[in-house]
């Protein structure tokens, strides 16, 4: 396939076209190839940042609850081999 076949026009005809004619001829291509000239309606927003303090508080809360439950049931946590995420 040649450029002339892709553009549906030969080089001699393209050279004779005015700017307005070229704009009309290439309009279907430019719609696909050129980015919009105006601001996009959709704005990308980054991920919200995690709050480390809230995560620490949640872990502390869980640890406190675990200690309370251990005391209620008479379990000594120091003697139990807990997984690292629960220590």
N, C-alpha and C positions, 0 to 999 in steps of 0.2 A: 504494500500500500504506500502511496506517495503522499507528500504534503498536500499537493493539489487535491487529491481524493479526500483527504481528511478534512480540509477546509472547504471543500465543495466550490473551489474557485482556483483559477490558474494565476500564476505570478503576474502576467501582463494585466489582468483585470484588477488585481490587488493594487498594482502601482497606479492605476488610473482612478482609483476610488478616492473620494474626498474623506476628510476626517469623520464627518457625519455618516457617510456610507460605511466606512470601516467600523465605526461604533455600532451601527445597526447590524452589520454582518457578523461581528464577533460577540454580540450581546449574549447569545446562548452559552458561549464559552466563558465569558467573563463572570457570569452569574455563578458558575461553578468554581472558577479559579481564583477570583479576587475575594479577599476578606471584606466584610461589610465596613462601610465608612463611618457608620454611627456606632455609638456605644451599645454593647450587647444588653439585651433585656435581662439576661440571667447573670448573676454574679456568683462566682465560686467563692465559697467560704471555707477556710481551713478547718481542720478538726479542732474541737475544743481541747484545751490543754487539761490534763488530769491534775487534780489537786492532790499532792502527796500528803498533805496534812490530813485530809479526809480519809485517805487510805490507812494512815498510821492510827488514826482514832478508831477506825473500824477494827483494826487488828488488836488494839488495846482493849476495846470493848469485848471482843471475842475472848481474849485471854482472861479478862475479869470474869466473864460468864463461866468459862471453863474452871477457873479457880473456885467460884462459888458452888458449882455443881460438884466438884471434887470434895469440897468441905462438907456439903450436904450428905454425900454418900460415903464419907470417911475414906477417901482415896488420897494417898500421898503422891502428888504429881512428880516429886523428885525421884521417886523410885521407878516410875513408869518410863519406858523407852518410847517417847512420842516422835512422830514424824517431824522433820525440820520446820515445816510450815505451821505446826501447832506448838512449837516450843516457845 
